[in-house]
Amino acid sequence: MEKTDVLIAGLGPVGAALGVYLARSGVKVTVVEKTDEVYPMPRAAHLDHETMRLLDLAGGAEAVAGNSQPLSSYEFRNAKGDLLLGFRPRAALADTGWPYTSMFHQPTLEIALREALSAEPSASVRLGVSLVGYTDGPDGVTAEIEGPDGKTQIAARYLVGCDGGQSTVRRLAGIGLDDMGFDEPWLVIDTLLKNGTTRLSTIGLQHCDPARPVTSMPMAPGRHRWEFMLLEGETPEEVMTDEAIDAMIAPFADPKSLSVERRAVYRFHAVFAERWRDGHVILAGDAAHQMPPFMGQGLCSGARDAANLGWKLAAVIKGEADQALLDSFQPEREPHVRDITEMAVSMGRIVCTQDEAEAAARDAGMMQKPEAERFDATPTLRGMASGVIEGGGAVAPSLVGKAGERPDRALGMSPFLVVAKRADAPADKGGMQIVALDEHEGEGVEPFFALMGDAPAMLVRPDRYVFGTGEPASLLTAWAAYLKTGRAGMQAAA
Ligand SMILES: Cc1cc2nc3c(=O)[nH]c(=O)nc-3n(C[C@H](O)[C@H](O)[C@H](O)COP(=O)(O)OP(=O)(O)OC[C@H]3O[C@@H](n4cnc5c(N)ncnc54)[C@H](O)[C@@H]3O)c2cc1C
């Protein structure tokens, strides 16, 4: 029987990024994908700076950066056009070296990730092949897959279900969904702008009109996203006709100035898999959690899963960490993604109001503040609350090389120890990479010092969260303990 270290079911963005992380760590990875082409329906339009950095480590960000644009603001306005709530991303690059917002086209990313994965010698990709069953045993999983040549089996130490919202792996594992009770039908339309127009607006708009809530969002240059909430009694068939779409777009743009590329009706919902791991079977991305798109964070959250899980699986398979480390995946990721989902749901509740009186009360409440105070910076996502020690949890900054190169890439999906001075580096590095800030003057070292305070060193996890700050030797000791137990800091002491 064919053998692999990790079998990934599903080659969406999360499966592809995870595949690259594993393959680049020297792990043998096999990915099965039931379709032959990347998913053609309109989906993600926004990526945040942290996600761009993680996708860059998987070979996917350059293609996006070459074909994306930032948002100047994200605004929630009522039917009359009054501002209810707004976010203005900071204009400069984030400390990760990437823009706060990148409006993009999801298939561009998926194609780039697939190319990066295909270039890895230890990765094997099977398109048109579905995972249809598995049995879990003491040493791993025996998976049943089905493709054009019929059914066959693959033995893998771990199976990761990156197979999206309808996850077969989740169903086969008997894992239920915890539903946050948000379930709204929306028509999503991707349009191509005609006559060389690159954008209709730089503003992402939530038009909070109870008569028809609408989202209008720039995507990659030359593309624009529209989303229209279905009203009580409307069916997908009736809102998806050309005539219906033109009529819905008309109040916002001339329908003749664009062509509809893709249309789909989705139910926006918020659900979490009850368990993200069952023996040698793990769920990541939409298979583990789904949120409504009002924060533009579903794919971003899946990329964080891939980064969190990728280095851990590689470390366990290579014998550098105990299997217990895998127990930290859900506790580290779930609170983060729940937090974001709650924000997305509360934004969704503002937008999805279809009752006139409720909308009027909403507007009156939100407009009590002066307009300037209704604007905020891009919402700050919380850092990592477990899997870190004192001084840890923040997203680590990134150096920017003098010629604009990205030293972050060369560090790969590995931990590294940042020291203020080369002389502070410990004699016994335990195989850890060292970044000495005194050797990188003028390359954006200030954000590192801001996080380190007076500490001589900072340890950064492979997924680019700060593990902790302190003396180099004690950081290395704490890291070794975390790899053994999957517990760190207060958590380890408890
Ligand atoms: C309208 C809309 C707007 C969105 N906007 C944003 C946004 O702006 N920003 C953002 O970050 N996110 C956004 N998202 C969410 C984002 O698109 C998803 O979170 C992301 O695509 C999930 O990636 P994934 O790899 O987990 O799953 P998917 O992309 O769904 O990939 C799963 C893959 O698994 C395959 N598969 C399924 N079953 C099997 C099987 N049994 N065997 C083998 N293969 C299988 C499928 O064919 C598919 O290719 C949006 C979503 C929607 C619907």
Ligand as a Chemical Component Dictionary entry (heavy atoms), coordinates in Angstrom:
data_LIG
# 
_chem_comp.id                   LIG 
_chem_comp.type                 NON-POLYMER 
_chem_comp.pdbx_formal_charge   0 
_chem_comp.three_letter_code    LIG 
# 
loop_
_chem_comp_atom.comp_id 
_chem_comp_atom.atom_id 
_chem_comp_atom.alt_atom_id 
_chem_comp_atom.type_symbol 
_chem_comp_atom.charge 
_chem_comp_atom.model_Cartn_x 
_chem_comp_atom.model_Cartn_y 
_chem_comp_atom.model_Cartn_z 
_chem_comp_atom.pdbx_ordinal 
LIG C1  C1  C 0 -18.917 35.066 -0.282 1  
LIG C2  C2  C 0 -17.683 34.751 0.506  2  
LIG C3  C3  C 0 -16.781 35.769 0.752  3  
LIG C4  C4  C 0 -15.620 35.497 1.470  4  
LIG N1  N1  N 0 -14.741 36.518 1.714  5  
LIG C5  C5  C 0 -13.615 36.277 2.411  6  
LIG C6  C6  C 0 -12.631 37.300 2.584  7  
LIG O1  O1  O 0 -12.791 38.411 2.087  8  
LIG N2  N2  N 0 -11.502 36.996 3.293  9  
LIG C7  C7  C 0 -11.290 35.766 3.819  10 
LIG O2  O2  O 0 -10.255 35.561 4.483  11 
LIG N3  N3  N 0 -12.191 34.752 3.637  12 
LIG C8  C8  C 0 -13.325 34.978 2.937  13 
LIG N4  N4  N 0 -14.195 33.959 2.696  14 
LIG C9  C9  C 0 -13.922 32.609 3.244  15 
LIG C10 C10 C 0 -12.941 31.817 2.391  16 
LIG O3  O3  O 0 -13.315 31.792 1.030  17 
LIG C11 C11 C 0 -12.846 30.401 2.948  18 
LIG O4  O4  O 0 -12.640 30.493 4.341  19 
LIG C12 C12 C 0 -11.716 29.605 2.343  20 
LIG O5  O5  O 0 -11.915 29.350 0.980  21 
LIG C13 C13 C 0 -11.583 28.247 3.066  22 
LIG O6  O6  O 0 -10.513 27.541 2.527  23 
LIG P1  P1  P 0 -10.399 25.957 2.778  24 
LIG O7  O7  O 0 -9.148  25.567 2.067  25 
LIG O8  O8  O 0 -10.538 25.670 4.229  26 
LIG O9  O9  O 0 -11.681 25.325 2.099  27 
LIG P2  P2  P 0 -12.133 25.342 0.576  28 
LIG O10 O10 O 0 -11.591 26.544 -0.117 29 
LIG O11 O11 O 0 -13.597 25.138 0.584  30 
LIG O12 O12 O 0 -11.421 24.081 -0.051 31 
LIG C14 C14 C 0 -11.837 22.770 0.262  32 
LIG C15 C15 C 0 -11.415 21.858 -0.870 33 
LIG O13 O13 O 0 -11.655 20.506 -0.485 34 
LIG C16 C16 C 0 -12.137 19.798 -1.602 35 
LIG N5  N5  N 0 -12.837 18.597 -1.096 36 
LIG C17 C17 C 0 -14.036 18.539 -0.480 37 
LIG N6  N6  N 0 -14.315 17.287 -0.118 38 
LIG C18 C18 C 0 -13.280 16.515 -0.520 39 
LIG C19 C19 C 0 -12.987 15.130 -0.424 40 
LIG N7  N7  N 0 -13.831 14.281 0.174  41 
LIG N8  N8  N 0 -11.834 14.683 -0.935 42 
LIG C20 C20 C 0 -10.973 15.525 -1.545 43 
LIG N9  N9  N 0 -11.199 16.855 -1.669 44 
LIG C21 C21 C 0 -12.335 17.348 -1.147 45 
LIG C22 C22 C 0 -13.018 20.798 -2.320 46 
LIG O14 O14 O 0 -13.203 20.454 -3.679 47 
LIG C23 C23 C 0 -12.202 22.078 -2.155 48 
LIG O15 O15 O 0 -11.316 22.297 -3.229 49 
LIG C24 C24 C 0 -15.364 34.196 1.962  50 
LIG C25 C25 C 0 -16.276 33.173 1.699  51 
LIG C26 C26 C 0 -17.418 33.444 0.969  52 
LIG C27 C27 C 0 -18.363 32.334 0.701  53 
# 
loop_
_chem_comp_bond.comp_id 
_chem_comp_bond.atom_id_1 
_chem_comp_bond.atom_id_2 
_chem_comp_bond.value_order 
_chem_comp_bond.pdbx_ordinal 
LIG C1  C2  SING 1  
LIG C2  C3  SING 2  
LIG C2  C26 DOUB 3  
LIG C3  C4  DOUB 4  
LIG C4  N1  SING 5  
LIG C4  C24 SING 6  
LIG N1  C5  DOUB 7  
LIG C5  C6  SING 8  
LIG C5  C8  SING 9  
LIG C6  O1  DOUB 10 
LIG C6  N2  SING 11 
LIG N2  C7  SING 12 
LIG C7  O2  DOUB 13 
LIG C7  N3  SING 14 
LIG N3  C8  DOUB 15 
LIG C8  N4  SING 16 
LIG N4  C9  SING 17 
LIG N4  C24 SING 18 
LIG C9  C10 SING 19 
LIG C10 O3  SING 20 
LIG C10 C11 SING 21 
LIG C11 O4  SING 22 
LIG C11 C12 SING 23 
LIG C12 O5  SING 24 
LIG C12 C13 SING 25 
LIG C13 O6  SING 26 
LIG O6  P1  SING 27 
LIG P1  O7  DOUB 28 
LIG P1  O8  SING 29 
LIG P1  O9  SING 30 
LIG O9  P2  SING 31 
LIG P2  O10 DOUB 32 
LIG P2  O11 SING 33 
LIG P2  O12 SING 34 
LIG O12 C14 SING 35 
LIG C14 C15 SING 36 
LIG C15 O13 SING 37 
LIG C15 C23 SING 38 
LIG O13 C16 SING 39 
LIG C16 N5  SING 40 
LIG C16 C22 SING 41 
LIG N5  C17 SING 42 
LIG N5  C21 SING 43 
LIG C17 N6  DOUB 44 
LIG N6  C18 SING 45 
LIG C18 C19 SING 46 
LIG C18 C21 DOUB 47 
LIG C19 N7  SING 48 
LIG C19 N8  DOUB 49 
LIG N8  C20 SING 50 
LIG C20 N9  DOUB 51 
LIG N9  C21 SING 52 
LIG C22 O14 SING 53 
LIG C22 C23 SING 54 
LIG C23 O15 SING 55 
LIG C24 C25 DOUB 56 
LIG C25 C26 SING 57 
LIG C26 C27 SING 58 
# 
